[in-house]
Amino acid sequence: MPSVIDASVPTDHDFAGAPRRDDDRAALTQQLFDQAAACRDPERLRALHEQLVVVNLPVADALARRYARRGLALDDLVQVARLALVRVVPQFRPEFGRDFLVYAVPSILGSLRKQFRDTAWVVRPPRRVQEAQHQLSSLRPDLVQRLGREPTVAEICAESGLEEDTVIEALSVDGCFSPASLDRPVGSGEEAGASQFSDFLGSEDPDFDRCEARVALQPLLADLDERDRRVIHLRFAEGLTQREVGEQIGVTQMQVSRILTRVLSSMREQLGELEAPAA
């Protein structure tokens, strides 16, 4: 029944056939379930279930709005809550309990919480921590209002019954639903918006690779004889051409090329032996 669960339907209790007061909703719900219990026509039963969904849509929407602004779009939450309502209506048995909401509300809330567990976490902590974080999100505002300040970890533990390690973990994942944007402005007053958070993030430093190369090559260069070491210095440190290096040490360009080929091949072999894992 796509028209019933479409999240684009208004949520101000103006649904066709939906009562405006909770007493009216409860009475109409009971009346429809009584009719459904006596109904033997499958088509008529399906129509009654659709009416029951429409009558109780405001309840599902109100439950969805409890979780608004926690990292998921309200439209998505409304859709989840309404789908849960559609599922529980045919499952409800009035003979086991007369109040439909006592049965429906926990199922709808369970679907909403599952949606958060499955989709809302950018960084997903263990389920134990997720559930503790949800518990603290409801408990913490009450404690702040009662104490007039932020509660300590010990006070949260005493109020929630959770262990200290669990509370600390749950508090530390508070931003995992919607992490701060790298494009958000940094600063205040006249400086606000002058720079972004991403401007202060570190980047890979090429000097680290150069330092590593120096450390690896230093003992290999120290083992070269004086002429080979001078050729390497002139060619790579001073940037001379092979012909210019030959003029400096009194050999031909071809001889310089052979020296470089021999020395570099030897150094590559030694570096490979250093990097190879032990057998």
LINMO-V44637 format. One record per residue. N is the residue number from 0. RES is the residue in one small letter. SS is DSSP state (helix for helix, strand for strand, loop for the rest). Layout:
BEGIN
n: {N;N}
res: {RES;RES}
ss: {SS;SS}
END
This chain:
BEGIN
n: {0;1;2;3;4;5;6;7;8;9;10;11;12;13;14;15;16;17;18;19;20;21;22;23;24;25;26;27;28;29;30;31;32;33;34;35;36;37;38;39;40;41;42;43;44;45;46;47;48;49;50;51;52;53;54;55;56;57;58;59;60;61;62;63;64;65;66;67;68;69;70;71;72;73;74;75;76;77;78;79;80;81;82;83;84;85;86;87;88;89;90;91;92;93;94;95;96;97;98;99;100;101;102;103;104;105;106;107;108;109;110;111;112;113;114;115;116;117;118;119;120;121;122;123;124;125;126;127;128;129;130;131;132;133;134;135;136;137;138;139;140;141;142;143;144;145;146;147;148;149;150;151;152;153;154;155;156;157;158;159;160;161;162;163;164;165;166;167;168;169;170;171;172;173;174;175;176;177;178;179;180;181;182;183;184;185;186;187;188;189;190;191;192;193;194;195;196;197;198;199;200;201;202;203;204;205;206;207;208;209;210;211;212;213;214;215;216;217;218;219;220;221;222;223;224;225;226;227;228;229;230;231;232;233;234;235;236;237;238;239;240;241;242;243;244;245;246;247;248;249;250;251;252;253;254;255;256;257;258;259;260;261;262;263;264;265;266;267;268;269;270;271;272;273;274;275;276;277;278}
res: {m;p;s;v;i;d;a;s;v;p;t;d;h;d;f;a;g;a;p;r;r;d;d;d;r;a;a;l;t;q;q;l;f;d;q;a;a;a;c;r;d;p;e;r;l;r;a;l;h;e;q;l;v;v;v;n;l;p;v;a;d;a;l;a;r;r;y;a;r;r;g;l;a;l;d;d;l;v;q;v;a;r;l;a;l;v;r;v;v;p;q;f;r;p;e;f;g;r;d;f;l;v;y;a;v;p;s;i;l;g;s;l;r;k;q;f;r;d;t;a;w;v;v;r;p;p;r;r;v;q;e;a;q;h;q;l;s;s;l;r;p;d;l;v;q;r;l;g;r;e;p;t;v;a;e;i;c;a;e;s;g;l;e;e;d;t;v;i;e;a;l;s;v;d;g;c;f;s;p;a;s;l;d;r;p;v;g;s;g;e;e;a;g;a;s;q;f;s;d;f;l;g;s;e;d;p;d;f;d;r;c;e;a;r;v;a;l;q;p;l;l;a;d;l;d;e;r;d;r;r;v;i;h;l;r;f;a;e;g;l;t;q;r;e;v;g;e;q;i;g;v;t;q;m;q;v;s;r;i;l;t;r;v;l;s;s;m;r;e;q;l;g;e;l;e;a;p;a;a}
ss: {loop;helix;helix;helix;helix;loop;loop;loop;loop;loop;loop;loop;loop;loop;loop;loop;loop;loop;loop;loop;loop;helix;helix;helix;helix;helix;helix;helix;helix;helix;helix;helix;helix;helix;helix;helix;helix;helix;loop;loop;loop;helix;helix;helix;helix;helix;helix;helix;helix;helix;helix;helix;helix;helix;helix;helix;helix;helix;helix;helix;helix;helix;helix;helix;helix;helix;loop;loop;loop;loop;loop;loop;loop;helix;helix;helix;helix;helix;helix;helix;helix;helix;helix;helix;helix;helix;helix;helix;helix;helix;helix;loop;loop;helix;helix;helix;loop;loop;loop;helix;helix;helix;helix;helix;helix;helix;helix;helix;helix;helix;helix;helix;helix;helix;helix;helix;helix;helix;helix;helix;loop;loop;loop;loop;loop;loop;helix;helix;helix;helix;helix;helix;helix;helix;helix;helix;helix;helix;helix;helix;helix;helix;helix;helix;helix;helix;helix;loop;loop;loop;loop;loop;helix;helix;helix;helix;helix;helix;helix;helix;loop;loop;loop;helix;helix;helix;helix;helix;helix;helix;helix;helix;loop;loop;loop;loop;loop;loop;loop;loop;loop;loop;loop;loop;strand;strand;loop;loop;helix;helix;helix;loop;loop;loop;strand;strand;helix;helix;helix;helix;loop;loop;loop;loop;loop;helix;helix;helix;helix;helix;helix;helix;helix;helix;helix;helix;helix;helix;helix;helix;helix;helix;loop;loop;loop;helix;helix;helix;helix;helix;helix;helix;helix;helix;helix;helix;helix;loop;loop;loop;loop;helix;helix;helix;helix;helix;helix;helix;helix;loop;loop;loop;helix;helix;helix;helix;helix;helix;helix;helix;helix;helix;helix;helix;helix;helix;helix;helix;helix;helix;helix;helix;helix;helix;helix;loop;loop;loop;loop}
END
